């Protein structure tokens, strides 16, 4: 490195005037590059804004900053090549520019990979965002490849480092069994797509909530009350999970309705269906299809009433609560208007007038 600075110093003292042409070339290339950068990216942004996909806009924004840096690198390289610097200075400047280009390209591709994973997940058949683990893995893979390329550019052999990592990795794996178990379990959960960010799930231990993130160590659920539940990934992978968003977020809603034995079953069924059909247009979340039905089950013939069950469908798990609340009120008012009685439990005691038989003490 000392020889590099000594060569630069000697060159500047003896050939300072020779730098005028390289400097003019540097500023000329830089000016042309900046003008072309502004024109090209202006048109690319206009083209991306008309596209229905987010990938074009994402690619344009990812290239905007690095291309500006690459123009500067190109201008410096051309000026350095024209200046006929000493071989030592040319060699070190070329390596420095190559290293800067590799680093900038790696950072751009790593950030682009993470964003593309998220966009792909949103546009896939599941239409659910990807967790932070999937984005982190994509970023780490690109960064690792860029680091290996940079080491190879400087002539550094990575074989000894890989051997050392292989030996040390055994000790690390034994010390971090739980951490690695959570990491690979989270990777499996993200890859299987049985649980996705945004889904409402319920575990066999009865914890339930919306999946807010699938991280490298734990998966986070948000309860309907707003609280967060943090579940280690290995526990989640081994648990029995009910996903209310798969294969469809639609949820079947069952509302029991009891009426008096004096009521006509056909008339009650007709009234219940009229209420549900009439509410499908103005109750948010209540679906008209599949068509609602009303059955005289279960058990149908109750101890003091005819027991109907109204079956309808709502758009998602969260919609069932306001829909059920409003449907119950509308059914109650409609049955009252039609003169149909909703009975309550009663007991009839018969007394024949004889005194009770005294019980012998045990």
C-alpha positions, 0 to 999 in steps of 0.5 A, spaced: 500 500 500 505 504 501 508 503 494 501 505 491 501 512 495 509 513 493 507 512 486 501 516 486 505 522 489 511 521 484 506 521 478 503 527 480 509 531 481 512 530 474 505 529 470 500 533 473 499 537 467 497 530 464 491 529 468 487 535 464 485 530 459 483 524 463 479 530 468 475 532 462 473 525 460 471 524 467 466 530 467 464 529 460 462 521 461 459 523 468 455 529 464 453 524 459 451 519 463 447 523 468 443 526 462 442 519 459 440 516 466 435 522 467 431 520 460 432 513 461 429 512 468 423 517 466 421 513 461 422 507 465 417 510 470 412 512 465 412 505 463 412 501 470 406 506 472 402 503 466 403 496 468 399 492 472 404 488 475 409 491 481 415 487 479 416 493 473 416 498 478 420 494 483 426 493 478 426 500 476 426 503 483 432 498 485 436 500 479 435 507 480 441 508 485 446 503 483 446 505 476 448 512 478 453 509 482 455 505 476 456 511 471 461 514 476 465 508 476 465 508 469 467 515 468 473 514 474 475 507 470 476 511 463 479 517 466 484 512 470 485 508 463 487 514 459 491 518 464 497 512 464 498 512 471 503 507 474 502 500 473 501 499 481 496 505 481 492 502 475 492 495 478 489 498 485 484 503 482 482 497 478 481 492 484 478 498 488 473 500 482 471 492 481 470 491 489 465 497 489 461 495 483 461 488 486 458 490 493 453 495 490 451 490 485 450 485 491 446 490 495 442 491 490 440 484 488 439 482 495 434 488 497 431 486 490 430 479 492 427 480 499 422 485 495 421 480 490 419 474 495 414 479 498 411 481 491 411 474 489 407 471 495 402 477 494 401 475 487 401 467 488 395 463 488 395 464 496 395 472 495 398 472 502 404 476 504 411 473 505 414 472 512 420 476 514 424 469 514 423 468 507 425 475 505 431 474 510 433 468 507 433 470 500 437 476 502 442 472 505 443 467 499 444 473 495 449 477 500 453 470 501 454 469 493 456 476 492 461 475 498 464 469 495 465 473 488 468 479 492 473 474 495 475 470 489 476 477 485 481 479 490 484 472 489 482 469 496 481 462 497 475 460 501 476 453 501 480 453 508 474 458 511 469 453 509 473 447 512 474 451 518 466 453 518 465 445 517 469 443 523 466 449 527 459 448 525 458 442 529 460 445 535 455 451 534 449 446 532 450 442 538 450 449 542 444 452 538 440 446 537 433 450 539 435 456 535 436 451 529 430 447 530 426 454 530 430 456 524 428 450 520 421 449 523 420 456 520 423 455 514 418 449 513 412 453 515 414 458 510 415 453 504 409 449 506 404 455 505 399 452 510 400 458 515 401 464 511 401 472 514 394 474 515 391 468 516 387 467 522 389 460 525 387 456 532 392 451 535 390 445 539 392 449 545 386 454 544 391 460 542 388 463 536 389 470 532 392 473 526 399 471 523 403 477 523 409 475 522 413 468 521 420 470 523 427 466 524 425 464 531 418 465 532 411 466 529 407 472 532 399 472 532 395 478 534 389 476 538 382 479 536 383 483 543 389 486 540 394 482 544 400 478 541 402 471 542 409 469 540 410 461 538 416 458 537 417 455 530 418 448 532 412 448 537 408 451 531 410 445 526 409 440 531 402 443 533 395 441 530 393 448 527 386 450 524 387 455 519 380 459 518 383 462 511 384 455 507 382 453 503 378 459 503 376 464 508 369 463 507 366 461 514 359 457 515 355 460 520 350 456 524 344 460 528 340 455 532 332 458 533 327 454 537 320 455 536 313 453 539 310 446 538 304 450 536 308 453 530 308 450 523 314 448 521 314 449 513 312 456 515 317 457 520 322 455 515 320 460 510 320 466 514 327 464 517 330 463 509 326 470 508 330 474 513 337 471 511 336 472 504 333 479 505 339 481 509 344 478 504 344 485 501 345 490 507 349 486 512 357 486 510 360 480 510 353 476 509 354 472 503 348 470 498 352 464 495 352 459 497 344 459 499 342 459 506 338 453 508 334 452 515 333 445 517 329 442 523 336 439 526 339 438 531 335 434 535 329 437 531 324 435 537 327 438 543 324 437 550 320 444 550 321 446 542 322 445 535 329 446 534 331 449 527 338 451 525 339 456 520 346 455 516 349 461 512 356 463 510 360 469 511 366 472 508 371 471 513 372 469 520 371 476 523 365 477 519 361 472 523 360 476 529 357 482 527 353 478 522 350 473 527 349 479 532 344 482 527 341 476 524 339 474 531 335 480 532 332 480 525 329 473 526 327 475 533 323 481 531 320 477 525 318 471 529 314 476 534 311 480 528 308 473 525 306 471 532 310 465 532 312 464 540 320 462 542 319 458 548 323 458 554 324 451 559 318 450 563 316 444 568 309 441 570 309 438 577 302 434 578 300 433 586 295 428 587 293 430 594 296 424 598 301 426 603 308 424 602 311 418 604 316 419 610 323 416 608 326 412 613 333 414 616 339 410 613 
